Amino acid sequence: MIFDKEGTTTIVFQEKTTLSIFMENLNNAYPKIKHDNIVINLFSFNKLTANDILEFLDISNAHKAAGQSFVLVTDKVNYDEVPDEISVVPTLQEAKDLIEMEEMERDLGI
């Protein structure tokens, strides 16, 4: 698992793995990054479904409840099939933009 920390945001990715191993590694590493905004880069996965994205729902909800952003980055899913409570965007730049907007909302108490 590779971590790329930029300020208060950590981008997480891993090459050549299955989703179940990725999730296991993410859950094991989570205590180290739980105070950061988290971007999960899923570009190493050739094929993803909306059900695969739902695997991240629990950790996403817990992270957001703790006052941090959690964003998945992939262009392999139909965004209409993904529930609104999980943030999924097609590019890393959009993930960074979303986190910036969410930080402003938190600062303003929105």
Secondary structure, 3 states (H helix, E strand, C coil): CEEEEECCEEEEECCCCCHHHHHHHHHHHHHHHCCCEEEEECCCCCCCCHHHHHCCHHHHHHHHHCCCCEEEECCCCCHHHCCCCCEEECCHHHHHHHHHHHHHHHHHCC
